[in-house]
Amino acid sequence: MVNFKEEIAKLIAEHVEGLEISEIQDMVEIPQDPKMGDYAFPCFKLAKVLRKAPPLIAKGIAEGISGDSLFEKVEQVNAYVNMFISKEKFVSDVLSEVLTKKDDFGKSDMGGGKTVIVEYSSPNIAKPFHIGHIRSTVIGNSIYKIYDALGYNVVRINHLGDYGTQFGKMICAYRHWGNKEDVIREPIKTLLSYYTKFHVEVEEHPELDDEAREIFTKLEHGEKEETELWQWFRDESLKEFTRVYDMLGITFDSYAGESFYSDKMPRFVKELKDKGIMEESQGANIVNLEEYGLGIALITKSDGSTLYITRDIAAANYRKETYDFYKNIYVVASQQNLHFQQWKKILSLLGYEWEKDCIHVPFGLVSLEEGTMSTRHGRVVFLEDVLNKAVEKTREIIEEKNPNASSEDIDETAKTVGIGAVIFQELSNNRIKDYVFKWDKVLNFDGETGPYVQYTHARCASVLRKAGEETVSRAAALDGLNSEYLCSESAYELAKLLYKFPEVVADAGEKYEPSIVTRHIVDIAQSFNRFYHDEHILTDNEEEKIAKVALVLAAKTALKNGLALLGMKAPERM
């Protein structure tokens, strides 16, 4: 697409001395009020250079560029040059870009040859995959899709929580109160009940804690019986997790969890010691980060067992050596801010310059209306239950609105829209915000929601079906396109939002913020619906119809591509 800011800068540069085109381009603004033009150029900064009053400078520039075919009109208002782009030229350029690129519209090659790692989801083995996990899961998946669209080679890692003292507790509980049949029948809920019981019993029998620590030490040393139980818990948990990932349409390139790095940690513990970074304290090994305001980082406990930070140091090194990443992104809750600050500082002290390329992308927490979730106390909402309930609720709404639809169509649409509603809800707000999980809000199908955007896409598809194959084919090929029929306010506003879409995708990637895409496709959906209501699209005038169908097709393409970046499907019918 034409970079209009750049083209404007080139034109202004012919009438201004002492400024580079890039400097002028940075000064070009987009007015909040469309009545002030599509673009504006403030002349205050030029007063010193040109030794003239800003309004006089603006007047000279306006007169100098107003004759160019790029503009419909150019006005001088005080110290500003207000520029109105030729609507025909603008809309024609936008439609050409969207309809030529199709599924690739919004994509770029800015990441060519660079590898980005995105670590996300990362649930704990033998614990429930609950509603709290959806944040890391869908935010991470969307960040992966955005970076993939920007041309990076993206590696998706599910850093499973499959190591640590909790497995000592789990094995201890299983030996005291568990049985194999119950675990096979309902793995996660059964293992959760054992874990919960352990924390109840340990209040009266503190010796259970010692037993659990001893079991974990055996596990770390590869004792056969403990390792076999751990592997069994891991395998059963992954079956459950995979079922939920399938519902969400999410896959990973690697499930290398904490256990994968168990034999890679001693090297770094030794390096910390050799470089004098680590010290002993009450039998444990620590890194004192007090001088950096980051407290004490525990590297190994007094019994020799390792912690998250030790495993994360080993994991980051493995990833650098294996993938030579450009960025190593961790989508992990803001609760872990201190952990990541300590970990990055230790990497820096070790002399790893690539530490700066390790990015923690934090997000706010989910709580229940009755309080914070706790696996220890068994107070959780299973993610699978949330997704199933969303599908069920959606099915009821579809059956009510379209009782003649086939059962097969209803089932597929209910999955697409119901699960999409949950994903969109998660990605609609700034990721850093905490929120309270409420069923009525998640399953609200009115307003700025996933179902609204999906319905708008389906509405576009309906218009195209009514237009007929020949008209759609000509519109898609830009055959006989006359953009003078697309100069109305609603058509032009829609075209401007489509123009911004690639920039929005890049901005979302730079800020690790999928909600930027979410908000933009809501804007596109609302703008399309205004165009749909304001304009008669399928007119008898064939030339006008082709032009308007081309804009419908472009809007549909942008909505589909935007939904795909969020990990959502775009239904053809609803």
N, C-alpha and C positions, 0 to 999 in steps of 0.2 A: 504494500500500500504506500501511497505517497505520504512522506513525512511532512505534513503541512507546516509544522513549526520550522523545519529546516528550510523549506521553500520560501516561507515568509522572511526568514533571517537573511537568505541570499538576496531577496529583493530590497530589504531595508539597508543591507550592507552597501548597496550602490549609492545610497543617499546619506550615509553616515561614515565619517572618517574616524580612524583610531580604535575601532573595535573589530575583533575577529568575528567570523560568522557564528562560531560556537558560543561566544559570549552573548551575542544578540539572541541566539536561539534560547539560551538559558533565561533571558529576560522576558521572552514572550509568555504571556499568561492566557489562561482560559477564564473569561469572566463568569462569575456565578450567575449573573442575570443575562440570559441569552439576548435580551434587548440591547445589551452593550457589545454585541458581536460574538462571533465564534472564537476569535482570538483578539488580544489587546497587547499593545506595546507601550509601556510607560517610559516617559522621556526624562524623568527627574535626574537620573544618573549622568545623562549626556550634557547637562547644563554646564558643568565645570570644563568638560572636554571641548565643547563647541562654543562656550562663552555666549550662550543665548538663553532666553527664558524658555523653560520646558514647553509651554503652549506653542511658542513659535517653532520650536524644533518639530513638535508633533504635526503642526500644520504643513511644514515643508515635506515631511515624510509622507503624510497622507496624500498630498498633491502628487508626489513623485511616483507612488505605487498604485494609485487608484485606477489607472488604465489597464492594469494587467488582467488577463482573462481568468486568473485564479480567483478573482474577487467578484462578488455581486455588487458590493459597495464598500467604500472605505470612508470613515468619518473621523474627524478630529474633535475630541471632547476634552477640553482643558489640556492637561499634559499627556493625554492618552491618544494613541492611534487605534481606533476600533475597526476591526476587519471582519467583514461578512463573506465567508467563502461561497463561491458559486455552488448552489445546491445541486444542480445537475451534475457538475464535475465531481463533487464530493460523493454523491450517492452512487454514481456510475463506477467510481474507483473502488468504493467499499464492496459493491455487489460483485465486481470482477474478482476481487481478492477472495471473498468468502466462497463464491460458487466455483472458482478455479481450484482452491485448496480443499474444499469439502471437509472431510474428517481431519485434515491437517490444519484447518484454520485455527489459529491460536498457538500453533506449535512454532518452534524456532530451532536453530542449530547453535545457539549460544554456548551450549555445554559440550560441543563436539570434542571427543577425545578425553573427556574428564569423567572420572568415576566418583559417584556420590553414594555413600552408604546411608541407609535410613534404618535405624533400629526402632521397632515399635511393637506394640501389643504386649509381648513378654509376660504372660501370666505365670503364676507359680504352679508347678506340678502338684497334683494331689490336693489342690484347692479350687474352689468354684471360679468359673469364668463368669464374673458378675458384671453388673451394669457399670461399675467403676472402671472396668477394663475397656469399655467402648471408646473412651476418650482417646487413649493412646492408639487404639486399634484403627479407628477411622481417621483421626487426624494424621497419623503416620502414613496410612494408605493413600490419603489425598496428597500429602507432601511428595510421596513417591511418584504419583501420577503426574503431578505438576512438574517435577524435575525431569521425568521421562519426556514430557511434552516439550521441555526446554532443551532437549537434545543430549542430556547427560546419560551416561551408562549408570543405571541405578541398581544397587544390590540391596535387596530387602532382607533384613535379618530379624528373626524372632528370637531374642535373647532370653530363652526360657529360664525361669527361676527354678532350676532343677538341682540345686545344691544348697548347702547350709544346714545350720543346726535344726531347722524345722523338720528335716528328714529324720534326724535322730528322734525327735518327738513323735513323728508319724509312725515310725517303725516300732517305737516303744509302745505306743497306744495300740497298734495292731496286734502286737504280741500279747498284750494284757486283755484286750476286750474285743478283738476283731475275729472275723472268719472269712475265708476265701470266697465262699458263695455270695455273700453280701456285696463284696467288692466287685465281683464279676457282674452281678446283676445291675448295680447302680454305683459305679466307681466313685465319682466326685462327691456325691452327697454322702456316701458311706464314709469315705476318707475324711470329709469335713466333720462328720459326727464324731469320729475318733479324735481328730485334732481338738475339737471343742471340749470333748470329755477329758482329754489330757490336761487342759488348762483349768478345768474344774477340780480334777483330782489332785493336781500338784499343789493346790492351796493347802490341802490337809496332809499330803505326802510329798514334801519337798525333795525327798530322795529320788523321785522320778526324774527331776531335772538332771541329777548326776548320771542317772542311767541313760537318759537321752543323749547327753554329751559324750558318754562313753561309746554309745552306738554310732554317733556321727564320726568319732575319731576312727572307729573300725571301718566305716564307709570310706573315709578319706584314704585309708591304707589299703583299700581294695579287698577287704574280707569278703569271702564268697557269699555267705548267706545274706549279709546286709546289702551287698551289691545287687544280688538277684531280686530282693524285695524292692529296692529302689528302682531298678530297671522295669519291674512289673508295674509299679505305681506310675512311672513315666509313660510307658506305652499305653496304659489304660486312659490316662489323662489326655494324651495326644489325640486319641480316638474321639473323645468328647469335644476337645477344642476344634478339631478339624471339621466336625459337624457344624459348629457355629461359623467358622471361617467360610465354609461352603455356602451357608445362608447369606453371608455378607459379600460373597464373591471375591474373597481375599486369599491370596497365595503368597508364599515366601520363597526366597532363594536359599535360605539357610535357617535351620532350627538349632544352630550351635548355641547352647545355653551356657550357664555358669559352669556346669560340670566339664564342658569341653576344654576349659582352661585350667583344670586342676593340676595337670602335669606341666603347665607352662608358667606357673606362678613362682616356683623356687628361684628361677633365673632373676626375677625382678626384686624379690626379697633380698637376694644376695647383692644385686646392684645397688639397692638402697643402702645396704649396710656398707658396702665397699666405698661408696661415695660420701659416707658420713652423714647421710640425710636421715637415716633411721636411728633411733636410740631405744634402749631397753627401759621399761618402766613397770615395776611390780610384776616382773615375769613376762609381760607382754611387750611387743614391738610397736613403737609409735613413730609418727613424724610430727614434730612440734611446729605448728603453723601459727602460733600465737602472734608472732611479729607481723603477720599478714592479716590479723583479725579473723582468722579462720579456725581457731581452736586447736584441738588435738585430733589427728587422724590415726585411728587404730589400724595397724597393718596385719598383725597376727595376735591372737589371744594368748593368754598364759599357757593354755594347753596345746598351743601350736596350730590351732585351727585358723583358717583364713577368713577374710571378710569380703564384702562387696567390693571395696575399694581396691583390694589386692587383685581380684579377678578382673576388674575393669581396666587396671593398668595392663595386665596380660592381654586382655581382649583388644584394647586399642593398638597395642604393638603388633599383635597378630594381623589385625585388619590392615595396618599400614604396610606390613611386609607382604601380605597376600594380595591386596587390592591396589596399593599405592593411591589411596583416596585423595580426591581434591577437597571433599568435605566428608566428615564422619558425624552424622546427625543422630542425636538421641532424643526421641520423643517420650519424655518421662515427666511425671507430675511435679509440680512446683514444690511439693514436700521435700524433694530431693535436691533442692537448690544448693544447700551447703555441701552435700556429698560431691556434687559435680564441681563446685568451686575448689574444694580440697583436692579432688582428683586431678583437675587441670593444673593446679599449682604444683603438685608433686611431679606431674609430667614435665612441667617447665623446669623444676629443680633438677630433674634427671637430664635435662639438656635436649629434650625432644622438641625441635623447632616446630614440628607439625601439630603441636598441642593447640595452636591457634586455629587449626582447621577442624577441631573437634567442637561441635556445637550442641549445647543443651537447649532443646526446645521445650520449655515448661508449659504446663496447662493447669487450669484450675481443677478443683476437686468436685466430685459428685457426692452429695449426701442425701439421705432419705428424710422424709418429712418428720419421722420419729427420731432422727439422730444420725450420727455417723455410722457407716457400715463397719462391721468387724467380723472377720473370719474366725477369730478366737471365740467369739460369743455366738457364732452361727447366724448373725444378723446380716443377711445379704439378699439381693435380688438377682437371680440368675439371668444372664444376658439372653440365653436361649428362650427363657420364658417371656422376656420383653419382646423379642422378635416375633415369637409365635402369637402373642396377644395382639401385636400390631397388625399382623397378617389377618388374624381372625376379625378384628375390628374393621379393617378395610374391606374385607369380604362382605360384611354386613351392610356397609355403606353402598358398595357397588350393587348388591342385590336389591337394595331399596330403590336406588336411582335407575337401575337398568334391569328390571326383572326378566327381560327376554334374552339376556346374554347367556351364552352356553357356559356350562359348568367349567369346561376346560379353560375358556377365556377368562372367566372370573378368577380361577385359581392362580393363573399366571399373573394377571394384573394385580391381584391382592398381594402376591409376594413382592412384585416390583415396587408397588406403591407403599405398602405397609413397611417393608424394610427400608425403603428409601426415605420414608417419613422420619424414622429413627435416626438414620445417618444425617439427614439434612438438619434435624434439630440440633445434633451435636456440632455441626459445622456452621451453624447460622450466626453464632455469637463469637466474639473475640475469644480465642482459645484460653486466654489467661484467666477468664472469669470463672469463679466458683458458681455452682448452681445446685438447686434442690431438685431431685428427680421426682416429677409428678406425672402420673399416668395421663391426666386430662390435658396437660400441656404437650407431652410427647405425641399424643394421638389426636391433636387438634388439626383438622384438615382445612381450616379456613385461614385466610390472611397470608402472610409471607412465609409459606411452608413449602416443603418438598412436593407434596401432592399438587399444590397450585402451579409450580413450575412444570411438573410432569404433565398436568392437564393442559397447560398452554402449549406444550410441545405436541400433544395429541390433537389439540385444536388446529395447529398449523398443518398437521398430517391430514386432518379432515378436509381442510380447505383445498389442499393439493389433490386429494382424491376426487373432489367435486370438480376441480379445474380440468381434469382429464390428462391422460398421459402425454398427448401431443403438446399441449400448452406447457406442461411442466418441463418437458424435454427441451422445448425452445427457450424457456426461461432459464433453465440450468445451463444452457449453452450460450446464454446472453444473445440469442438470435433475435435481431430486430428490437433490442432493448432501447427504449426511449425514456430516459430518466426524467424528462420534464413532467411526467405523470407522478413523480415521487418527490415533489417539492412542497407538499403540504406540511404543516407543523408536525403532525403525528408521524408521518413517514420520515421526515428529516431527523427528528429526535431519536427514532429507532435506529436509523443509519449511524448516527453519532455514537450510540451505545455499542453497536457492532464494531465500529472503528476502534473503540477503546479496548475491546476484548483481549487482543494479544498483549497489550500493555498491562492489563489487569493480571493476566497469567504470570507475566514476568515479575510484577510487583508482589504477587502472592508467594512466588518462589523466593524472592529476596528477603521477605519478611517471615517466611515459614508460617503463613497465615491463610489457610483455606477459606476463611470467612470472607476474604476479599473477593474471591470467585463467587461464593454463595450470594453475597449481596448484589453483585453485578448481574448475575443471571436472574435474580428477582426483578431487578430494574428492567432488564430486557423483556421479561415476561409481562410486566406491567405496561411497558411501552408498546409491546406488540398488541396487547388487548385494547389499548386506546386506539391504535391504528385500525384494528379489526372492527371496533365499534364506530369509528368516525368515517371510515371509507367503505365504498361499495367496491369490493375486490374483483369479483367475477362479473365484470361489466360486458356489455355487448361489443364494445370497442376492443378489438383483438390486441391492438398495440398497447392500450392501457392495461388490459388484463395481464399480458405477458410481463409488463413492468412490475405490477403489483404482486403477481405470483412469484416473481424473482425475489422480491423483498420478503415474502412469506417463507420462501425456501431458505433464504439467508438467515432469517430469525430462527427457524427450526434447526439449522445446522449449528448455530452458536449455542442454542439451548442444549442440544444433544452433546456437543463437545464440552460444555460447561458442566453438565451433570456427570459426564464420564470422569472429569477431573476430581469429582467428589466421591467417585466410586458408586455412582447410581446409573440405573438404566433409564432410557427415554422411551416410554410406551407409544406405539402408533395409535392406539385406541384406548379410551377410558370411558 
